[in-house]
Amino acid sequence: MKNILIIDDDFNIRNLLKESLRDKQFLVSEANNGQNGVEMCRKRNYDLVIVDIFMPEMGGIEFIKELQQFSPKTKIIAMSGGEKHHFFTSNAVLNTAIARGALRAFKKPFQIKDMLHQIDELLALDEAQIGQASSQTNPTTSMSVNTTFKVDRRQLPQIIPIIADLAQYADNEQVTIRLTASSLRGFSKEWLKNEFLEKLKEVGISDIVDS
């Protein structure tokens, strides 16, 4: 029997897929975030993983990157509803998932019969066919973002989550952020800078270029 792992923080989605797959005699496991999914994949070999994109602890894009490092032959289906509190749409993140190694992508809500059809199709592919399917679906082009913009300081709480979302699609583990700001009158520039640098160090950021 084929082993399938479902990773989604939405219980209803997990339960729908789990019951549908068990009706087809698959062995089904489930995890509620990418970190738990990685740990389960290290302990057991799965024939197929179905993973959501936006989840706590570790999202689907990061999960796919991790899984590819130690289990590159595991077949992956990505899914996403493009949650409203995230900057990127479903199409954008699902294209990224395909680029990272997913073989199929589904935008929520989806028809369960369509998902089951794709699962059957992927599980029937041998290694050579998987390589061919991957080369056809995974784009080889890369994208870089290098932009400068000014924002009102009151907008920063809305801007920071966008930067965090963007960072998870970077090829490099590190991204460069340049911050320019002036202090209010009466505040020492050196004091403000030192306080800021100390806060960065407290959260483990050490590669700081001071200017």
Phi, psi and omega per residue, in radians:
M1 nan 2.530 -3.116
K2 -1.420 2.448 3.115
N3 -1.720 2.224 -3.132
I4 -2.200 2.368 3.087
L5 -1.951 2.262 3.089
I6 -1.874 2.200 3.133
I7 -2.129 1.977 3.133
D8 -2.857 2.438 3.100
D9 -1.414 -0.128 3.114
D10 -1.585 1.928 -3.106
F11 -1.020 -0.709 -3.078
N12 -1.098 -0.704 3.103
I13 -1.157 -0.798 3.121
R14 -1.018 -0.783 -3.078
N15 -1.179 -0.702 3.106
L16 -1.054 -0.847 -3.139
L17 -1.161 -0.734 -3.114
K18 -1.048 -0.849 -3.111
E19 -1.155 -0.689 -3.137
S20 -1.161 -0.684 -3.127
L21 -1.282 -0.660 3.108
R22 -1.170 -0.545 3.063
D23 -1.109 -0.441 3.113
K24 -1.672 0.244 3.043
Q25 1.222 0.510 3.016
F26 -1.566 2.642 2.962
L27 -1.487 2.176 -2.991
V28 -2.160 2.301 2.996
S29 -2.094 2.858 -3.132
E30 -2.502 2.654 3.075
A31 -2.453 2.645 -3.065
N32 -1.753 0.036 3.019
N33 -2.830 2.951 -3.059
G34 -1.142 -0.611 -3.132
Q35 -1.102 -0.804 3.078
N36 -1.109 -0.624 3.112
G37 -1.106 -0.730 3.108
V38 -1.074 -0.807 -3.133
E39 -1.062 -0.692 3.127
M40 -1.188 -0.669 -3.135
C41 -1.219 -0.469 3.084
R42 -1.284 -0.434 -3.100
K43 -1.642 -0.338 -3.046
R44 -2.609 2.526 3.102
N45 -1.533 2.201 3.106
Y46 -1.923 2.480 3.112
D47 -1.312 -0.518 -3.089
L48 -2.670 2.459 3.053
V49 -2.133 2.294 3.035
I50 -1.893 2.073 -2.998
V51 -2.265 2.373 3.031
D52 -1.390 2.834 -3.111
I53 -1.597 -0.938 -3.065
F54 -1.647 1.915 3.138
M55 -2.550 2.750 3.047
P56 -1.253 2.914 3.130
E57 1.214 -1.117 3.085
M58 -2.619 2.213 -3.139
G59 -1.455 3.109 -3.058
G60 -1.170 -0.635 -3.138
I61 -1.118 -0.818 3.122
E62 -1.131 -0.652 3.096
F63 -1.055 -0.804 -3.131
I64 -1.071 -0.738 3.108
K65 -1.043 -0.778 3.139
E66 -1.134 -0.812 -3.087
L67 -1.085 -0.689 -3.117
Q68 -1.089 -0.430 -3.106
Q69 -1.270 -0.599 -3.088
F70 -2.088 -0.170 3.127
S71 -2.559 1.117 -3.030
P72 -1.167 -0.270 -3.111
K73 -1.555 -0.140 3.124
T74 -1.180 2.269 -3.132
K75 -1.375 2.449 -3.038
I76 -2.250 2.362 2.941
I77 -2.053 2.207 3.115
A78 -1.777 2.644 3.096
M79 -2.554 2.624 -3.132
S80 -2.812 2.545 3.042
G81 -1.809 0.030 -3.126
G82 1.014 1.044 -3.045
E83 -0.876 2.513 -3.008
K84 -1.113 -0.476 -3.097
H85 -1.473 0.075 3.058
H86 -1.894 2.631 -3.046
F87 -1.287 -0.638 -3.002
F88 -1.569 2.543 3.122
T89 -1.377 2.940 3.112
S90 -1.026 -0.758 -3.102
N91 -1.056 -0.723 -3.118
A92 -1.123 -0.836 -3.079
V93 -1.273 -0.577 3.124
L94 -1.238 -0.613 3.026
N95 -1.097 -0.666 3.087
T96 -1.145 -0.705 3.111
A97 -1.067 -0.723 3.085
I98 -1.091 -0.732 3.137
A99 -1.115 -0.558 -3.125
R100 -1.369 -0.374 3.128
G101 2.478 -0.100 3.064
A102 -1.166 2.510 -3.124
L103 -1.651 -0.396 3.102
R104 -2.470 2.735 3.132
A105 -2.470 2.394 -3.129
F106 -2.194 2.324 3.044
K107 -1.618 2.237 3.099
K108 -1.336 2.559 -0.132
P109 -1.337 2.594 3.138
F110 -2.163 2.837 3.061
Q111 -1.430 2.214 -3.079
I112 -1.070 -0.563 3.126
K113 -1.151 -0.585 3.101
D114 -1.205 -0.719 3.103
M115 -1.098 -0.782 -3.128
L116 -1.112 -0.644 3.100
H117 -1.094 -0.775 -3.138
Q118 -1.177 -0.625 3.092
I119 -1.088 -0.833 3.114
D120 -1.042 -0.712 -3.116
E121 -1.151 -0.764 -3.127
L122 -1.188 -0.722 -3.121
L123 -1.157 -0.367 3.126
A124 -1.451 -0.231 -3.106
L125 -1.340 2.424 3.017
D126 -1.559 -3.132 -3.034
E127 -1.065 -0.716 -3.130
A128 -1.153 -0.701 3.133
Q129 -1.194 -0.587 3.094
I130 -1.112 -0.775 3.118
G131 -1.051 -0.696 3.122
Q132 -1.187 -0.738 3.128
A133 -1.130 -0.671 -3.140
S134 -1.152 -0.731 -3.135
S135 -1.170 -0.464 3.138
Q136 -1.422 -0.518 -3.059
T137 -1.745 -0.463 -3.074
N138 -1.542 2.004 3.129
P139 -1.165 2.608 -3.121
T140 -1.776 -0.141 -3.138
T141 -1.433 2.690 3.117
S142 -2.102 2.828 -3.121
M143 -2.221 2.428 3.063
S144 -2.103 2.623 3.114
V145 -2.155 2.124 3.118
N146 -2.479 1.696 -3.028
T147 -2.456 2.650 3.088
T148 -2.156 2.324 3.122
F149 -2.595 2.738 3.106
K150 -1.910 2.407 3.121
V151 -2.348 2.693 2.988
D152 -1.173 2.426 -3.093
R153 -1.011 -0.470 3.124
R154 -1.252 -0.226 3.111
Q155 -1.542 -0.166 -3.071
L156 -0.980 -0.709 3.102
P157 -1.025 -0.470 3.099
Q158 -1.496 -0.489 -3.093
I159 -1.368 -0.682 -3.062
I160 -1.012 -0.778 3.100
P161 -1.071 -0.556 3.113
I162 -1.154 -0.750 3.109
I163 -1.101 -0.722 3.136
A164 -1.111 -0.709 3.089
D165 -1.090 -0.775 -3.114
L166 -1.107 -0.660 -3.044
A167 -1.094 -0.537 -3.081
Q168 -1.259 -0.202 3.099
Y169 -1.706 0.074 3.137
A170 -1.326 2.521 3.076
D171 -1.226 -0.614 3.135
N172 -1.464 2.649 3.106
E173 -1.255 -0.398 -3.115
Q174 -2.017 2.552 3.047
V175 -2.155 2.703 -3.124
T176 -1.814 2.253 3.103
I177 -2.113 2.230 3.096
R178 -1.948 2.162 -3.089
L179 -2.055 2.235 3.087
T180 -2.204 2.172 3.138
A181 -2.699 2.688 3.085
S182 -1.979 2.609 -3.097
S183 -1.526 2.809 3.062
L184 -1.180 2.736 3.097
R185 -1.067 2.435 -3.131
G186 1.698 -0.225 3.094
F187 -1.776 2.389 3.118
S188 -1.279 2.259 3.110
K189 -1.053 -0.745 -3.117
E190 -1.151 -0.685 3.122
W191 -1.113 -0.783 -3.134
L192 -1.076 -0.769 -3.126
K193 -1.137 -0.757 -3.132
N194 -1.114 -0.701 3.104
E195 -1.092 -0.744 -3.141
F196 -1.122 -0.789 3.141
L197 -1.111 -0.650 3.123
E198 -1.155 -0.673 3.113
K199 -1.135 -0.665 3.092
L200 -1.103 -0.735 -3.136
K201 -1.158 -0.578 -3.134
E202 -1.107 -0.511 3.141
V203 -1.692 0.202 3.017
G204 1.629 0.184 3.108
I205 -1.575 1.981 -3.059
S206 -1.997 -0.416 -3.095
D207 -1.472 1.306 -3.044
I208 -1.913 2.225 3.065
V209 -1.740 1.879 -3.077
D210 -1.547 2.277 3.125
S211 -2.385 nan nan
